[in-house]
């Protein structure tokens, strides 16, 4: 097959069937050489596609987890805002109650001195009767 006189045309002049067979053998040799270089590339492509499918599956799982965490975060933020508003409302009410208590204490203290004056006024009115 390597000889310079061993060509398709030279064999065709001798035997048409032999030339056809030579053409087929040369095609098979050429196919074998191509297959040797293509097969490793096919394996690499198959491996890369497998890795791609795994990565896409992981990406889908990660996106699902991210969605769940974002939903949970939104819920927690809403609860935080609600509780913060409730805390501020309770603090305002506590401040108001403390001011009222202070005012009531001052009023009671002020009325305590009036009590002795009222008792003396009552005694005075009873004596006049």
Protein Blocks (a to p, Z undefined) as FASTA:
>chain_A
ZZmklcfklmmmmomklmmmmmmmmmmmmmmmmmmmmmmmmmmmmmmmmmmmmmmmmmmm
mmmmmmmmmmmmmmmmmmmmmmmmmmmmmmmmmmmmmmmmmmmmmmmmmmmmmmmmmmmm
mmmmmmmZZ
